Amino acid sequence: MAENEGDLVAKATEATQVVAEAGDLVAAVVTTAAQDIGSYIRSQREAAQVSMRQLASRAGVSNPYLSQIERGLRNPSAEVLAQIAKGLRVSSEVLYVRAGILEARPHGPVREALLGDEHITERQKQVLIEIYDSFCRENESTQEPEPDEQETPDV
């Protein structure tokens, strides 16, 4: 019976170690995601030439909290990301995807071309994508065929 207890203790110890390692892995993934979104927010803020205090004020968060987000020490909620996106004047969808809250939508050739263009800023890319998406949504909702430009009116 002592052998069985020893085996159980060994298995329990091993299971505890596996759970601890899994917890460490999850913590590392969350930390990496927080650092990624934080560095992205910082790069967007700097590209927009907005100070940390200005963005914190625009987003309705404290300056120290925004600093912690940018350094990857805090992982912001979806609501805070939306406020930051508004303060940066970028799409909140972009921040949600960067933070892992949303999955990235598959890119069509137009989106790929815009995202790959090195001559325009991230903000300009997002504005163009938002305009393009709004045209696509508008066209999907109407679904009326446009008159063929080749046809000539009856006279």
N, C-alpha and C positions, 0 to 999 in steps of 0.2 A: 504494500500500500504506500510506503514511503517513496518508492520509485514513481508511482503515478502522481503523487503530490509534487514531486520534484519536476516531473515532465510538465505538469499543469503550471507550475510557477515559471518554468522556463518559457513556455508558450505565452503566458500572460505577459511576461517581461518583453518578449519579442514583439507581441502585438502592441504593447504600449509604445515601444520604440518606433514601430511602423507608423502609428497614429501621430506621434510627435514629429516624425520626419515629414509626413503629409501636411501637418499643420505648418511646419517651416516652409514647405514648398508653396502652399497657398499664401502665406504671408509674403514670400518673395515675389510671387506673381502680382499681388495687390500693390506692393511697394513699387514694382517696376511700372505697373499701369499708372500709379499716382505720379511717378517721376516723369513718365512719358507725357501725360496730360499737362503736368505742371510746366515742363520745359516747352511744350507747344504753346501754352498760354503766354509764357514769358516771351517767346519769339514773336508771337502775334502782337503782343503789347509793345515790344520794342520796335517792330516794323511799323506800327501805327504811330510811333513816337508819343506814346501815352505813358505818363509816370505811373508807378504802382499806386500812389495815393489817388490819382485821378481815376484809375480803373476801379479801385476799391470803392470810391465814392459813387461812380456810375453804376456799379454792380450791387451796391447796398450791402457790402461786406466790410469787415474791418481790415485795415492795412496789414496787421500781423497775420490774420487768417489767410489773406491773399498771398502773402509772402510764404507761408507754410505750404500752400497749394503749389506755388511755383517751384519750391524746393523739393517737392515730392513727399513732404512730411504728412500732409493731410490729403484725403481723397474726397473731393467735393461731391455733393449730391447732385442729382439731375436738375433740381431747382436752382442751385447755386451756379451750375454750369450755364443754364439758360440766362441767368442774370449777367454772368461774365461775358457770354456771347453777345448779349445786347450791348453791354458796355464797350466791347471791341468792335461792334457792328459787323459781326460775322454770323454765319448760320449756326444755330445751336446744334443742328444735326452733325456738323463737323466735330464739335466738341464731344457730343455723345458717342460718336464712332471712335474717336481717339481715346475716350475713357472706357470703352468697352461696354457701354450701356446699350448701344444699337449696333447691329451688324451693318457693315458697309454694303450699300446697294451695288449690284453689278453695274459696271460702267459700260456704256455704249461707246461707239467711236467718237462721238462729239465730246462726251465727258473725258474720255481718255486723252483726246487732243488738248482740251483745256487744261487738264491736270498736269500734262506733260510739258506744257509750254513754259519755257524758262524766262520769257521776256515780260511776263506779267506777274504781279504780286499774288500772294495767297488770297488776300482780300478781293482783288479783281477777279480771280478765278472763281471764288465763291459767289460773287455777284452775278457773273456770267452764267454759272451753273444754275443759280436760282431763277434767273430769267428764262433760261432754256427749259428748265423743269416746269415753270409756270406755263410756257407755251405748249409743252407736251400735255400737261393736265387739261388745259383749255381745249386742245384739239381732241383729246380723248372724250371729254364731256359733250362736245358738240357732235362729233362723228358725222357731220354733213360733208358729202363730197364737194370739193371745190370745183367750180366750172372749169372745164378744160380750156386752156388758153389757145389751143389750136382751132377751136370751133369759131366760126364766124356767125354773127347774128343774121337772121333772115331779114332781107330787105324788101 
